[in-house]
Amino acid sequence: MSKTQAVLEERPLTVPVEGVIVSASALLLGLALIKVLLQFAGVTHYGFFRDELYYMACGRHLAWGYIDQPPLIAAVAWFANHAFGHSIVALRILPVLAGGAAVFLTGILARELGGDAFAQCLAALSVLFAPAFLAFDSFFSMNAFEPLFWVACAIIAVRIVGGASPRWWLAFGAVSGIALENKHTMLVFGFALVAGLLLSGEARVFRSKWIWIGGLIAFAIFLPNVIWEARHGWPQIEVVRNAQRYKNIPTSALDFLGDQVVFLNALALPVWLGGLAWLLFTRDGRPFRFLGWCYLIVLAVFLFLNGKSYYVLPAYPLILAAGGVAIERFSDSPGRKWVRTALPGVIVLGGLIMVPFGVPFLSINTFLRYENIIPAGKLAKTERDAEHVKIPQLYADMFGWRNIATTVSQVYDSLPPSERASCGILAGNYGEAGAIDYYGPALGLPAAISGHNSYYDWGSRNYSGSCMIVFGERSDLYVRLFGDVRVAAVVHSEHAMPNERDIPIYVCHKPIAPLRELWPHFKMII
């Protein structure tokens, strides 16, 4: 019998609630349900997030890779649109459920680490009310699914280290391979986990053939995207470099670490710091020390590579699960029982205060008044343009898209029928193009073209360029390629990002060359 199994047999997995014995699993399911309901409370209040429009466009061009991401998110967008419909609710069902599942599995990981019901629920509660997880589970993106993959892999690794069959490495490989098709940062987690196992004295696991077979499974699943990247010149590297140079807000090491506190709920700091200390310095945590090393290595890698501060987020369920166990052990003595009431209470209180910054259930005017009372607008502001908006970047990127499509359709409809039949629509970035492609069919608009990221790969759709509606980011540069240019309208969206707030819409004629020859001038990889 493994040490983990022995601990689980000794510790009760039920707690009394008003005289009724409730299983820990039932409590975890309840917390996961609260998470899902909380996320759905704000699912329709604003509009689509910029990247959601792009992911749906990618779903209409299924491939083994894209300029700026692996293929899974596009495939999931395609599935969501076909299974649930094309509404904003339909697209966000899966990220909301993924968030609930991550809450549940964090509790399960705490159980695998030897925690009973209190440890499991404290860990799950800490994830539930972490502001950054609330934010990323509010819309459809790779970031909503990534924590789920990491915590699932951690559970498998803990079970194997605790004495379970090494054949579980096959499951680990399958989950890892799928996670790599979701986001390439899974490579950092894999490296950190391997290094953590070696640093914590668990080299024995590498003597099993199953871990190597699991690695081959992960590589086989990931291989199609690797081949796509190689054939296209490794564009993901160019995207990251350009984003660091031109788009992302430079972050000092101190700010990077400070963001971790804000993202996770400052009042939950004792949980994840306690979990890290328990893993690294206690006898009970020693069998799972590799998780502590894994977290530290992930943190160090993203600091060294100047990654965005939220890139570390998927590692926190691991530390919070350990933190639940650490606080449970700390509060075992009679004189510390008060901790079991006080700490969850302050985590819930702090989380509820921050909920409006992650879940957009307030009207925008109410939110602005709330933000004046609780100034936390820096949360999830990672791009330079976002420094000039009053609201969080997450929310600013949800405004203006329908307005853009409606105004473009008015300009398009004003054209003479002879021009309209061959007129193309050139958008500056993938959000603007995605807005045309999502709202356009109902408005009678043709599909948009753009030079931004994967839209560039989809080409100019055989437009000659003799008549083009041009708008959006960098449009002031693009119109110089035409001899006849007029401003037909201006789109104003008060709460949008600066580059989407006041957008001139140009009608352009007389290109200096056929559009297919001009196409390289529109390329923008960032």
C-alpha positions in Angstrom: 0.0 0.0 0.0 1.4 3.4 -0.9 1.8 6.2 1.6 -0.8 8.3 -0.2 -3.3 5.4 -0.1 -2.6 4.8 3.6 -3.2 8.5 4.4 -6.5 8.5 2.5 -7.7 5.4 4.5 -6.9 7.1 7.8 -8.6 10.4 7.0 -12.3 10.9 6.7 -13.7 12.2 3.5 -17.0 13.5 4.9 -18.0 16.5 6.9 -21.1 17.3 9.0 -23.3 20.0 7.6 -26.2 20.9 9.8 -26.3 17.4 11.2 -26.0 15.7 7.8 -22.9 13.9 6.7 -22.0 15.2 3.2 -19.3 13.6 1.2 -16.3 15.6 0.1 -17.1 14.8 -3.6 -20.6 16.2 -3.2 -19.2 19.4 -1.7 -16.7 19.7 -4.6 -19.5 19.2 -7.1 -21.5 21.9 -5.3 -18.5 24.3 -5.5 -18.1 23.5 -9.2 -21.8 24.2 -9.8 -21.5 27.6 -8.0 -18.6 28.4 -10.3 -20.6 27.5 -13.4 -23.6 29.5 -12.2 -21.4 32.5 -11.3 -19.8 32.5 -14.8 -23.1 32.2 -16.6 -24.4 35.3 -14.7 -22.3 37.5 -16.9 -22.1 35.5 -20.1 -24.2 37.8 -22.3 -23.9 41.2 -20.7 -21.3 42.7 -23.0 -20.3 41.3 -26.4 -17.8 38.9 -27.9 -14.2 39.2 -26.9 -11.9 40.0 -29.8 -10.2 36.6 -29.9 -13.6 34.8 -29.8 -14.5 36.2 -33.2 -11.1 35.1 -34.6 -11.3 31.6 -33.2 -14.7 31.1 -34.8 -13.2 32.3 -38.1 -10.4 29.8 -37.6 -13.0 27.1 -37.1 -14.2 27.9 -40.6 -10.7 27.2 -41.9 -9.8 24.0 -40.0 -6.1 23.2 -40.2 -3.3 21.6 -38.1 -2.0 25.0 -37.1 -2.4 28.7 -37.3 0.0 31.6 -37.2 -0.6 32.3 -33.6 -1.9 29.1 -32.0 -2.2 25.3 -32.2 -5.3 23.8 -33.8 -7.4 22.7 -30.9 -9.2 26.0 -30.1 -10.4 26.3 -33.7 -11.7 22.7 -33.6 -13.5 23.4 -30.3 -15.0 26.6 -31.8 -16.2 24.5 -34.8 -17.7 21.9 -32.5 -19.4 24.5 -30.3 -20.9 26.3 -33.3 -22.3 23.0 -34.7 -23.4 21.5 -31.4 -24.8 24.5 -29.6 -25.3 27.2 -32.2 -23.7 30.4 -33.1 -24.7 32.6 -30.1 -22.4 34.0 -27.5 -23.9 31.7 -24.9 -23.3 28.7 -27.2 -19.6 29.6 -27.7 -19.0 30.1 -23.9 -20.6 26.9 -22.6 -17.4 24.9 -22.8 -15.1 27.4 -21.1 -17.6 27.8 -18.3 -17.8 24.0 -17.9 -14.0 23.8 -18.0 -13.8 26.3 -15.2 -16.1 24.3 -13.1 -14.2 21.1 -13.8 -10.9 22.8 -12.8 -12.5 23.7 -9.4 -13.6 20.1 -8.9 -10.2 18.6 -10.0 -8.3 20.9 -7.7 -10.2 19.4 -4.8 -9.5 15.9 -6.1 -5.8 16.8 -6.3 -5.9 17.9 -2.7 -7.4 14.5 -1.9 -4.6 12.7 -3.7 -2.2 14.7 -1.6 -3.8 13.3 1.5 -6.3 16.0 2.3 -9.7 15.4 3.8 -12.9 17.3 3.1 -11.7 20.6 4.5 -8.5 20.6 2.5 -10.3 19.7 -0.7 -13.0 22.3 -0.3 -10.5 25.1 0.7 -8.4 24.3 -2.4 -11.4 24.3 -4.7 -12.8 27.5 -3.1 -9.5 29.2 -3.7 -9.7 28.4 -7.4 -13.4 29.3 -7.6 -12.8 32.9 -6.3 -9.4 33.6 -7.9 -10.1 36.8 -10.0 -8.0 35.7 -12.9 -9.7 32.3 -13.2 -13.1 34.1 -13.1 -11.9 36.4 -15.9 -10.5 33.7 -18.2 -13.5 31.4 -17.7 -15.8 34.2 -18.8 -15.0 33.9 -22.5 -13.9 31.3 -25.1 -10.1 31.0 -25.2 -7.2 28.6 -24.8 -6.6 30.0 -21.3 -10.0 28.6 -20.1 -9.0 25.0 -20.9 -5.3 25.1 -20.0 -5.6 24.8 -16.1 -7.9 21.8 -16.6 -5.1 20.0 -18.6 -2.4 20.9 -16.1 -4.3 19.8 -13.0 -5.4 16.5 -14.7 -1.8 15.8 -15.5 -0.8 16.6 -11.9 -3.4 14.2 -10.5 -2.0 11.4 -12.7 1.6 12.1 -11.8 0.8 12.2 -8.1 -1.0 8.9 -8.3 1.9 7.3 -10.1 4.4 8.6 -7.6 2.1 7.4 -4.8 2.3 3.9 -6.0 -0.4 3.6 -8.8 0.3 1.5 -11.9 2.9 3.2 -14.1 0.6 2.5 -17.0 -1.1 5.7 -16.0 1.7 7.4 -17.9 -0.2 6.5 -21.0 -3.1 8.7 -19.9 -0.7 11.4 -18.9 0.8 11.3 -22.4 -2.7 11.5 -24.0 -3.7 14.5 -21.9 -0.4 16.2 -22.5 -0.6 15.7 -26.2 -4.1 17.2 -26.4 -2.9 20.1 -24.1 -0.1 20.8 -26.5 -2.6 21.1 -29.3 -4.4 23.7 -27.1 -1.4 25.9 -26.2 2.3 25.5 -26.6 3.0 26.6 -23.0 2.3 23.0 -22.1 5.9 22.4 -23.1 7.0 24.5 -20.1 4.8 22.5 -17.8 6.2 19.2 -19.2 9.8 20.5 -18.8 9.1 21.7 -15.2 7.4 18.5 -14.2 10.3 16.4 -15.5 12.8 18.7 -13.8 10.8 18.6 -10.6 10.7 14.8 -10.5 14.5 14.7 -10.9 15.2 17.5 -8.3 12.9 15.8 -5.7 14.6 12.4 -6.0 12.0 10.7 -8.1 14.3 9.6 -10.9 13.0 6.0 -10.4 9.9 6.9 -12.5 12.1 7.3 -15.5 13.1 3.6 -15.3 9.6 2.6 -16.3 9.0 2.0 -20.0 5.5 3.4 -19.6 6.7 7.0 -19.1 8.6 6.8 -22.3 5.6 5.3 -24.2 3.5 8.1 -22.7 5.9 10.6 -24.0 5.7 9.1 -27.5 1.9 9.3 -27.3 2.1 13.0 -26.4 4.6 13.6 -29.2 2.4 11.7 -31.7 -0.6 13.8 -30.9 1.4 17.0 -31.1 3.3 16.0 -34.3 0.8 17.3 -36.8 1.1 20.8 -35.4 4.9 20.5 -35.3 4.9 19.6 -39.0 2.6 22.5 -39.7 4.8 24.9 -37.8 7.9 23.7 -39.6 6.3 24.0 -43.0 5.2 27.5 -42.3 8.6 28.7 -40.9 7.8 28.5 -37.1 5.4 31.5 -37.1 4.6 31.1 -33.4 8.1 32.2 -32.5 7.7 35.4 -34.7 4.3 36.1 -33.0 5.8 35.9 -29.5 8.8 38.1 -30.5 6.7 40.7 -32.1 4.2 40.8 -29.3 7.1 41.4 -26.8 8.5 44.2 -28.9 5.4 46.0 -30.0 2.3 45.0 -28.0 2.9 43.7 -24.5 3.4 45.9 -21.5 6.9 45.4 -20.2 6.7 43.9 -16.7 9.4 44.0 -14.1 10.1 41.0 -11.9 8.5 42.7 -9.0 5.4 43.6 -10.9 5.3 40.0 -12.3 5.3 38.6 -8.8 2.8 41.2 -7.6 0.4 40.2 -10.4 0.4 36.7 -9.0 -1.0 37.9 -5.7 -3.7 40.0 -7.4 -4.6 37.3 -9.9 -5.1 34.7 -7.2 -7.0 36.9 -4.6 -4.7 38.6 -2.1 -6.6 37.1 0.8 -5.8 33.6 -0.5 -2.1 34.2 -0.3 -1.7 32.0 2.9 -3.2 29.1 0.9 -0.8 29.0 -2.0 2.3 30.2 -0.1 1.4 27.6 2.6 1.1 25.0 -0.1 4.4 25.8 -1.6 6.1 25.7 1.8 4.4 22.4 2.7 5.6 20.8 -0.5 9.2 22.0 -0.2 9.9 21.8 3.5 7.7 19.3 5.3 8.0 15.6 5.8 4.4 15.0 4.8 4.8 17.0 1.6 8.1 15.3 0.6 6.5 12.6 -1.6 4.9 15.4 -3.7 7.8 17.8 -3.6 8.1 17.6 -7.4 4.9 19.8 -7.6 6.6 22.5 -5.7 9.6 22.4 -7.9 7.3 22.3 -10.9 5.6 25.6 -9.9 8.9 27.3 -9.2 10.4 26.3 -12.5 7.3 27.4 -14.4 7.5 30.8 -12.6 11.2 31.1 -13.3 10.9 30.2 -17.0 8.2 32.8 -17.7 10.0 35.4 -15.8 13.2 34.7 -17.7 11.4 34.6 -21.1 9.5 37.9 -20.4 6.2 36.0 -20.6 2.9 37.6 -19.6 2.4 37.3 -15.9 -0.8 35.3 -16.4 1.1 32.5 -18.1 1.8 31.0 -14.7 -1.9 30.7 -13.8 -2.4 27.0 -14.8 0.2 26.0 -12.2 -1.8 27.4 -9.3 -4.3 24.6 -8.9 -1.3 22.4 -8.0 -0.1 24.8 -5.3 -3.6 25.6 -4.0 -4.4 21.9 -3.6 -1.2 21.5 -1.5 -2.2 24.7 0.3 -5.5 23.1 1.3 -3.7 20.2 2.9 -1.2 22.5 4.6 -3.9 24.7 6.2 -5.8 21.6 7.2 -2.7 20.2 9.0 -1.9 23.6 10.5 -5.5 23.9 11.9 -5.7 20.4 13.4 -4.9 21.5 16.9 -7.8 22.8 19.0 -6.3 26.3 19.4 -6.2 26.8 15.6 -9.7 25.5 14.7 -10.8 29.1 14.1 -8.7 29.1 11.0 -11.1 26.7 9.3 -13.9 29.3 9.5 -11.9 32.5 9.2 -9.8 31.7 6.2 -12.5 30.4 3.9 -14.6 33.3 4.9 -12.1 36.0 4.0 -11.4 34.2 0.7 -15.0 34.2 -0.2 -15.3 37.9 0.9 -12.3 38.9 -1.1 -13.4 36.9 -4.1 -16.9 38.4 -4.1 -15.5 41.9 -4.0 -13.4 41.1 -7.1 -16.1 39.1 -9.0 -17.2 42.2 -11.1 -13.6 42.4 -12.5 -13.8 38.9 -13.9 -17.5 38.2 -14.5 -19.2 41.0 -16.5 -22.6 40.9 -14.9 -22.8 44.6 -14.1 -23.9 47.1 -16.7 -20.9 49.1 -18.0 -22.0 52.3 -16.2 -22.5 50.5 -12.9 -19.2 48.8 -13.3 -17.4 52.2 -13.8 -18.9 53.4 -10.6 -17.9 50.2 -8.8 -14.3 50.5 -10.2 -14.1 54.0 -8.7 -14.7 52.4 -5.3 -12.5 49.3 -5.9 -9.8 50.3 -8.3 -8.5 47.1 -9.8 -8.6 47.9 -13.5 -5.0 46.8 -14.0 -6.2 43.2 -13.7 -5.4 41.4 -17.0 -4.2 44.6 -18.7 -1.3 43.1 -20.6 -1.1 45.2 -23.8 0.1 48.8 -24.2 -3.1 50.2 -25.7 -5.0 48.9 -22.6 -3.2 51.5 -20.4 -5.4 54.1 -22.0 -8.8 52.6 -21.2 -10.8 53.1 -18.0 -12.0 49.5 -17.8 -10.1 46.2 -17.8 -8.7 45.1 -21.1 -10.9 42.0 -21.0 -14.0 44.2 -21.1 -12.7 46.8 -23.5 -12.1 44.1 -26.0 -15.8 43.1 -25.8 -17.1 46.5 -27.1 -17.6 47.8 -30.6 -17.8 44.7 -32.8 -21.5 44.8 -33.8 -21.2 48.5 -34.2 -18.4 48.1 -36.7 -20.2 45.5 -38.8 -23.4 47.5 -38.8 -21.7 50.7 -40.0 -19.6 48.8 -42.6 -22.9 47.3 -43.9 -24.4 50.8 -44.3 -21.4 51.9 -46.3 -21.5 48.8 -48.4 -25.2 49.2 -49.1 -24.6 52.8 -50.2 -22.4 51.7 -53.1 -23.8 51.5 -56.6 -24.9 47.9 -57.4 -22.3 47.7 -60.1 -19.5 48.3 -57.5 -21.0 46.4 -54.7 -20.9 43.1 -56.6 -17.1 43.1 -56.7 -16.2 45.2 -53.6 -14.1 43.6 -50.9 -13.8 44.4 -47.2 -10.3 44.8 -45.8 -10.1 44.9 -42.0 -7.0 45.9 -40.1 -6.9 43.1 -37.5 -8.4 39.7 -36.9 -11.0 41.0 -34.4 -12.3 43.5 -37.0 -12.3 40.9 -39.7 -13.9 38.4 -37.4 -16.7 40.9 -36.6 -17.5 41.2 -40.3 -17.5 37.4 -40.8 -19.7 36.8 -37.7 -22.3 39.6 -38.1 -21.9 40.1 -41.9 -23.9 37.3 -43.4 -27.1 38.6 -41.7 -26.3 42.1 -43.0 -25.6 40.9 -46.6 -21.8 41.5 -46.4 -19.2 39.4 -48.2 -16.5 37.7 -46.1 -13.7 40.0 -44.9 -10.0 39.8 -45.7 -7.2 41.0 -43.5 -3.4 40.7 -43.3 -3.4 39.9 -39.6 -2.0 36.5 -38.6 -3.9 33.6 -40.0 -6.2 35.9 -42.0 -3.2 36.7 -44.1 -2.8 33.0 -45.0 -6.4 32.9 -46.1 -5.5 35.3 -48.9 -7.3 38.1 -50.8 -10.3 35.9 -51.8 -9.7 36.8 -55.5 -10.7 40.5 -55.1 -9.2 42.7 -57.7 -9.0 45.7 -55.4 -10.8 47.9 -57.8 -13.3 48.7 -55.1 -12.4 48.1 -51.4 -13.9 49.1 -48.1 -10.9 49.6 -45.8 -11.1 50.2 -42.1 -9.4 49.5 -38.8 -5.9 49.1 -37.5 -3.2 50.5 -39.8 -5.8 51.5 -42.4 -4.2 54.9 -42.6 -1.2 53.1 -44.2 -3.2 50.7 -46.4 -5.2 53.5 -48.1 -2.0 54.9 -49.5 -2.0 52.0 -51.9 -5.1 53.4 -53.6 -5.4 56.4 -55.9 -8.9 57.3 -55.0 -9.8 57.3 -51.3 -12.8 58.9 -49.4 -14.0 58.6 -45.8 -17.5 57.2 -45.9 -18.2 56.9 -42.1 -16.6 56.9 -38.7 -17.5 54.2 -36.1 -17.5 55.4 -32.5 -17.5 52.9 -29.6 -17.0 54.7 -26.3 -15.8 51.8 -24.2 -13.7 49.9 -26.8 -9.9 49.6 -26.9 -8.3 52.8 -28.3 -7.6 51.4 -31.7 -11.3 50.4 -32.0 -12.8 53.6 -30.5 -13.0 55.9 -33.5 -12.6 54.0 -36.7 -12.7 55.8 -40.2 -14.2 53.6 -42.9 -12.7 54.3 -46.3 -14.0 53.5 -49.7 -11.0 53.0 -52.0 -10.6 52.8 -55.8 -7.7 52.8 -58.2 -5.2 50.5 -56.5 -1.6 51.1 -57.5 -1.4 47.4 -58.5 -3.7 44.3 -58.5 -4.7 43.3 -55.0 -2.9 39.9 -55.2 0.4 41.8 -55.8 -0.3 44.2 -53.0 -1.2 41.5 -50.6 2.3 41.2 -48.9 1.9 44.9 -47.9 -1.0 44.0 -45.6 0.9 41.2 -43.7 0.9 41.8 -39.9 2.2 39.1 -37.6 1.7 40.0 -33.9 
